[in-house]
Amino acid sequence: MVLGDLGNQISSALAAMSNTTIINEETVNNLLKEVGNALSKADVSMNLIIQMRKNIKDKIKLDQMAAGLNKKKIIREVVFEELIKLLDPGVPAWKPVKGKPNVVMFVGLQGAGKTTSVTKLAFFYKSKGWNTAMVCADTFRAGAFDQLRHNATKAGIPYYGSEEVKDPVMVAKKGVEIFKKEGAEIIIVDTSGRHKQDNELFEEMKQIETSIKPDNVIFVMDSSIGQAAYEQATAFKTSVKVGSIIITKMDGNSKGGGAISGVAATKSPIIFIGTGEHIPNLELFNAQTFVSKLLG
Ligand code: GDP
């Protein structure tokens, strides 16, 4: 279990409430304070937190609750509903359109799970009958193209990359052009990452974006990054038009509290979660299941 994870803090606050004998205004205020602190530590914006606390207070009217009602259960449910709301940026998830090439660009730090998720997503659409292709525009990390080639071959998906060309913009452009000509419907472009956020990386992402004009930019975030989530997501969002999020490694110990910050920072919906190292280990995002795990 990751210490300091948003989910753990909220779970503890709910557990503390459950352990009190009397539920009154003070118990609710204490709970809201703890939930607010946890969200604030995860860099969820003050406005969102204030709004959430207000929504919860509006829904919990202790003086109007009949005796015998399970107040603790009701409070838990209200907190649950409001957390789900935080995961909903209010814009529909991007969907590819049939009969045209849909270009998807992946961004994220090295190790986040980009290349793995590129293959998973390509395989997901291939399994649904879409004509899919993958492009390796990561010319930074030695072995990146090999990894993509290996994954693509395993998944039976056409791919493009270059051992010689070191300019990622050229490789991305060429790959997209080739697959557009071949009539691919979904062209997924993997890009390079760095161990930390740096200007060179963001400049590269901007240039690739300008060159290939993606229909969707997917930000890949490791579920265990915790409090770094907001800043990392913001950094990518300010460089390129992030439109969706994939949260990886949800099969691990992390409860994925950073996801709320990711959504807040990018105003983009989470579309999938990665649940393992293998190609089929990709699940459509479901906010209810996610929050259950967060509080689990
Ligand atoms: P990239 O540098 O962002 O392209 O990251 P990779 O795709 O190479 O992934 C980094 C590591 O994370 C690899 O060992 C992957 O197998 C692993 N990985 C990626 N997604 C998941 C996931 O959902 N669950 C688990 N357990 N491992 C994952």
Boltz pocket constraint, residues with backbone or C-beta under 6 A from the ligand:
constraints:
  - pocket:
      binder: B
      contacts: [[A, 108], [A, 109], [A, 110], [A, 111], [A, 112], [A, 113], [A, 114], [A, 115], [A, 116], [A, 117], [A, 191], [A, 193], [A, 247], [A, 248], [A, 249], [A, 250], [A, 251], [A, 252], [A, 273], [A, 274], [A, 275], [A, 276], [A, 277], [A, 281]]
      max_distance: 6.0
